[in-house]
């Protein structure tokens, strides 16, 4: 379990990016996006949160960036991710994916809403943002 003491230890962004942007894609190859989406869902199961606001706070705590709600509709939500790592990835013209974050969001909302939920990423490189489109069908419920 990750403790608050562990969270207080500063992490070198270069070390994080070495693992995320270099090592993991090499290990996963062509399936990296799918595996990362599954990994994000798995992390959400291990670290469940109760509200959308808790998801936003988790992103900050994990160092993934600032996640904000852009729009909320009956069957869809749009969230925006910004932050220094997002900006740096675009500045360095890295081919990257945010599927881990998308999977995490999808699973958290699925657990909260009790309906099958999927999330898609749209990279907004000119504005240094990632847009997540999260969709669900209220009729496609899950049982516990």
C-alpha positions as CSV (number, residue, x, y, z in Angstrom):
1,X,0.0,0.0,0.0
2,X,1.2,3.5,-0.8
3,X,1.5,5.6,2.4
4,X,1.3,9.3,2.8
5,X,5.0,9.2,3.8
6,X,5.9,7.7,0.5
7,X,3.9,10.3,-1.4
8,X,6.0,13.1,0.3
9,X,9.3,11.7,-1.2
10,X,10.1,13.9,-4.3
11,X,10.4,11.9,-7.5
12,X,12.8,12.8,-10.3
13,X,10.6,13.4,-13.4
14,X,13.4,12.1,-15.6
15,X,13.4,8.8,-13.8
16,X,9.6,8.5,-14.1
17,X,9.7,9.3,-17.8
18,X,12.5,6.8,-18.4
19,X,10.2,4.1,-17.1
20,X,6.9,5.3,-18.7
21,X,8.1,6.6,-22.1
22,X,11.1,4.4,-22.8
23,X,11.1,1.1,-20.8
24,X,7.4,0.2,-20.8
25,X,6.8,0.8,-24.6
26,X,9.9,-1.4,-25.3
27,X,8.6,-4.2,-23.1
28,X,5.0,-4.0,-24.4
29,X,5.7,-3.3,-28.0
30,X,2.7,-2.9,-30.3
31,X,0.2,-3.8,-27.5
32,X,1.4,-1.0,-25.2
33,X,-1.8,1.1,-25.5
34,X,-4.1,-1.9,-24.7
35,X,-1.9,-3.1,-21.9
36,X,-1.7,0.4,-20.4
37,X,-5.5,0.8,-20.6
38,X,-5.9,-2.5,-18.7
39,X,-3.2,-1.4,-16.2
40,X,-5.1,1.8,-15.5
41,X,-8.3,-0.1,-14.9
42,X,-6.4,-2.5,-12.6
43,X,-4.9,0.5,-10.6
44,X,-8.4,1.8,-10.2
45,X,-9.5,-1.5,-8.7
46,X,-6.6,-1.4,-6.3
47,X,-7.1,2.3,-5.4
48,X,-10.9,2.9,-5.5
49,X,-12.2,6.3,-4.8
50,X,-15.7,7.4,-4.0
51,X,-16.3,10.6,-6.1
52,X,-15.3,12.3,-9.3
53,X,-13.5,14.9,-7.1
54,X,-11.5,12.0,-5.6
55,X,-10.4,11.0,-9.1
56,X,-9.1,14.5,-9.7
57,X,-7.2,14.5,-6.4
58,X,-5.7,11.1,-7.2
59,X,-4.2,12.5,-10.5
60,X,-2.5,15.2,-8.5
61,X,-1.3,12.8,-5.8
62,X,0.0,10.4,-8.5
63,X,1.9,13.2,-10.3
64,X,-0.1,12.5,-13.5
65,X,-1.1,16.2,-13.8
66,X,-4.1,18.3,-13.2
67,X,-7.4,16.7,-14.2
68,X,-10.4,19.0,-14.6
69,X,-14.0,18.4,-15.7
70,X,-14.7,20.2,-18.9
71,X,-18.3,19.0,-19.6
72,X,-20.7,16.6,-18.1
73,X,-23.7,15.2,-19.9
74,X,-26.2,12.5,-19.2
75,X,-24.1,9.7,-20.8
76,X,-20.8,11.4,-21.2
77,X,-18.1,13.3,-19.4
78,X,-15.2,15.2,-20.7
79,X,-12.1,15.7,-18.6
80,X,-8.9,17.6,-19.4
81,X,-5.4,16.7,-18.3
82,X,-2.7,19.4,-18.1
83,X,0.6,19.7,-16.4
84,X,4.4,20.0,-16.8
85,X,4.9,16.3,-17.9
86,X,2.1,16.7,-20.5
87,X,3.7,19.9,-21.8
88,X,7.2,18.4,-21.8
89,X,6.1,15.3,-23.8
90,X,4.6,17.5,-26.5
91,X,7.6,19.9,-26.5
92,X,9.9,16.9,-27.1
93,X,7.5,15.6,-29.8
94,X,7.3,12.3,-28.1
95,X,4.8,9.7,-29.4
96,X,3.0,8.9,-26.2
97,X,-0.2,7.5,-25.0
98,X,-2.5,8.4,-22.1
99,X,-4.3,5.0,-22.1
100,X,-3.3,4.2,-18.5
101,X,-5.0,7.4,-17.3
102,X,-8.0,6.7,-19.6
103,X,-8.4,3.2,-18.2
104,X,-8.1,4.5,-14.6
105,X,-10.8,7.1,-15.2
106,X,-13.1,4.6,-17.0
107,X,-12.8,2.0,-14.2
108,X,-13.3,4.6,-11.4
109,X,-16.5,5.9,-13.0
110,X,-17.7,2.4,-13.7
111,X,-17.3,1.5,-10.1
112,X,-19.0,4.7,-9.0
113,X,-21.9,4.6,-11.5
114,X,-22.3,0.8,-11.6
115,X,-22.5,0.8,-15.4
116,X,-20.1,-0.3,-18.1
117,X,-17.8,2.7,-18.9
118,X,-15.2,3.4,-21.5
119,X,-12.8,6.3,-21.9
120,X,-11.0,7.6,-25.0
121,X,-8.1,10.1,-25.2
122,X,-7.7,13.0,-27.6
123,X,-4.4,14.6,-27.5
124,X,-4.5,18.4,-28.0
125,X,-0.8,19.0,-28.7
126,X,-1.1,22.7,-29.6
127,X,-2.7,23.5,-26.3
128,X,-0.6,21.0,-24.2
129,X,-3.7,19.1,-23.1
130,X,-5.2,15.7,-23.2
131,X,-9.0,15.4,-23.4
132,X,-10.6,12.3,-22.1
133,X,-14.1,11.4,-23.4
134,X,-15.8,9.1,-21.0
135,X,-19.0,7.4,-22.1
136,X,-21.5,5.0,-20.4
137,X,-24.9,3.5,-21.0
138,X,-27.2,3.6,-18.0
139,X,-28.9,0.4,-19.3
140,X,-25.6,-1.5,-19.3
141,X,-25.4,-2.1,-15.6
142,X,-22.9,-4.2,-13.7
143,X,-23.6,-6.4,-10.8
144,X,-21.5,-6.7,-7.7
